[in-house]
Amino acid sequence: MSERHFAYILSLVGNPDTTRDIQQETNVVLWRKAGEFKAGSNFMPWALGIARMQVLSFRRDHQRDRHVFDDQVFKQLASEYAATSDDPDDRQRAFEDCFEQLHERQQELLAARYAPRGSV
């Protein structure tokens, strides 16, 4: 699964560890349902739909956990994510615009963090 799938699931659950678990389950379902995918159609919406169903399944199974978003927040996050651009160039430009608005020291910290072997 791509970084986009991971980001989508993370935007809905807010926890990287939980996201990895749901992503693994989603991968299993994608493999199981691969025969249902229609050649020539857009894979991304199909895969994100399956990921969404896996998130809903997780939410149902973990309802009592106070760290799970309520239904209204979940729906809003899912809706906003669906409205984002599929174009990686758009996301890169948006990142660069945000990055340029940071103070020089903040830019240096981010650059150091995401450099090879960088850490928090």
C-alpha positions, 0 to 999 in steps of 0.5 A: 500500500502506498504512503497515500493509503497510510496517510488516509488511514492515519487521518482517520484514526490519528495513531501510527501504530493503529494505522499500521495494524489497519493497513495490514488488514486492508492489504489482506482484504485488497489481496483477497478482493483483487479479482473484484477490481475492474481493470481500467478503473481507478485503483485509488478510490477502490483501495481507499474505499476498502481502507475506509471499511477497515477503519469503520470495522476497527472503530466498531470493535474499539468503540469504548476506547476514548481515543477513537474519533466520534462519528461526526469527526470521522465523517468530516476527516473522511470527507476532507481527505476525499476532497484533497488533490490526487496530484503529488505535485500539488501536495509538494507545492503546498508543502513548499509554500508552508515551509517558506512561511516558517522562520529560518530556525524552524526550517533548519529544524525540519531539514535536520529532522528529515535528513538521512538519519535525522531524528526528533 
